[in-house]
Amino acid sequence: MSKDKNSKWTPKEKLKLINAASQLSDEELGTFLRREGLHEATLREWQDAATSGLSTANELTRGRKSPEAKRILSLERDLRRKEKAMAEMAAIITLQKKVREIWGGADDDTKEGSGA
């Protein structure tokens, strides 16, 4: 894969070299760089560019959501709202049952036939 100074490395070749270099010890890295005709600074620039490119791509995909993803988010939001409403209703029903147990099921505070 060694190239002379005037030839250009393809992105695929650069990535391959970055990957290979990342698995080497410091001593092995020096030999590797000499064999490939690379300077360590050049390799670091490639690594930085690759990392930057991945970060940018990740930010772009995070910012844009497919229609399906938007629909899922909307449905999940709706589901959480309905689950909250159901939990509130369950609490109200439980409270009503306890009130009936305590007060004996009377709906108002007047007795029937008392004339009041």
C-alpha positions as CSV (number, residue, x, y, z in Angstrom):
1,M,0.0,0.0,0.0
2,S,3.0,2.2,0.1
3,K,2.8,5.3,-2.2
4,D,5.3,7.9,-3.3
5,K,5.0,11.6,-2.2
6,N,3.1,12.6,-5.3
7,S,0.4,10.0,-5.2
8,K,-2.9,10.5,-3.4
9,W,-4.3,8.2,-0.8
10,T,-8.0,7.2,-1.3
11,P,-10.3,7.6,1.7
12,K,-10.6,3.8,1.9
13,E,-6.8,3.4,2.0
14,K,-6.5,6.1,4.7
15,L,-9.1,4.4,6.8
16,K,-7.4,1.1,6.4
17,L,-4.1,2.6,7.5
18,I,-5.6,4.4,10.5
19,N,-7.2,1.1,11.6
20,A,-3.9,-0.8,11.1
21,A,-1.9,1.8,13.0
22,S,-4.3,1.9,15.9
23,Q,-3.5,-1.7,16.7
24,L,0.3,-1.3,16.9
25,S,2.6,-0.5,19.7
26,D,4.8,2.6,19.6
27,E,7.8,0.6,18.3
28,E,5.7,-1.1,15.7
29,L,4.1,2.2,14.6
30,G,7.5,3.7,13.7
31,T,8.3,0.7,11.5
32,F,4.8,0.8,10.0
33,L,5.0,4.5,9.1
34,R,8.4,4.1,7.5
35,R,7.3,1.1,5.5
36,E,4.2,3.0,4.3
37,G,6.1,6.3,3.6
38,L,3.9,8.3,6.1
39,H,4.7,10.8,8.7
40,E,3.0,10.4,12.1
41,A,1.5,14.0,11.8
42,T,-0.2,13.0,8.5
43,L,-1.7,9.9,10.2
44,R,-2.9,12.0,13.1
45,E,-4.5,14.5,10.7
46,W,-6.3,11.6,9.0
47,Q,-7.5,10.3,12.4
48,D,-8.8,13.7,13.4
49,A,-10.6,14.1,10.0
50,A,-12.2,10.6,10.3
51,T,-13.3,11.4,13.9
52,S,-14.6,14.8,12.9
53,G,-16.5,13.3,9.9
54,L,-18.1,10.6,12.1
55,S,-19.2,13.2,14.6
56,T,-20.7,15.4,11.9
57,A,-22.5,12.5,10.4
58,N,-23.9,11.5,13.8
59,E,-25.1,15.0,14.4
60,L,-26.8,15.2,11.0
61,T,-28.6,11.9,11.5
62,R,-29.6,12.8,15.1
63,G,-31.1,16.1,13.9
64,R,-33.2,14.6,11.1
65,K,-35.8,12.1,11.9
66,S,-37.6,9.9,9.4
67,P,-41.4,10.1,9.1
68,E,-41.6,6.7,10.8
69,A,-39.4,7.9,13.7
70,K,-41.5,11.0,14.1
71,R,-44.7,8.9,14.1
72,I,-43.2,6.6,16.8
73,L,-42.2,9.5,19.0
74,S,-45.7,10.9,18.6
75,L,-47.3,7.6,19.5
76,E,-45.0,7.1,22.5
77,R,-45.9,10.6,23.8
78,D,-49.6,9.8,23.3
79,L,-49.2,6.5,25.1
80,R,-47.4,8.1,28.1
81,R,-50.3,10.7,28.3
82,K,-52.9,8.0,28.3
83,E,-51.1,5.8,30.8
84,K,-50.9,8.8,33.1
85,A,-54.6,9.4,32.7
86,M,-55.4,5.8,33.4
87,A,-53.2,5.8,36.6
88,E,-55.1,8.9,37.8
89,M,-58.5,7.2,37.1
90,A,-57.4,4.1,38.9
91,A,-56.4,6.2,41.9
92,I,-59.8,8.0,41.8
93,I,-61.7,4.6,41.7
94,T,-59.7,3.3,44.6
95,L,-60.4,6.4,46.6
96,Q,-64.1,6.1,45.8
97,K,-64.2,2.5,47.0
98,K,-62.5,3.5,50.2
99,V,-65.0,6.3,50.8
100,R,-67.9,3.9,50.3
101,E,-66.3,1.5,52.7
102,I,-65.9,4.2,55.4
103,W,-69.3,6.0,54.8
104,G,-71.4,2.9,53.9
105,G,-72.3,3.9,50.4
106,A,-74.4,7.0,51.2
107,D,-74.1,9.5,48.3
108,D,-75.3,12.5,50.3
109,D,-75.5,13.5,54.0
110,T,-79.3,13.5,54.3
111,K,-81.4,10.5,55.3
112,E,-84.3,9.4,53.1
113,G,-87.7,10.2,54.4
114,S,-86.4,12.6,57.1
115,G,-88.2,15.5,55.4
116,A,-85.1,17.6,55.1
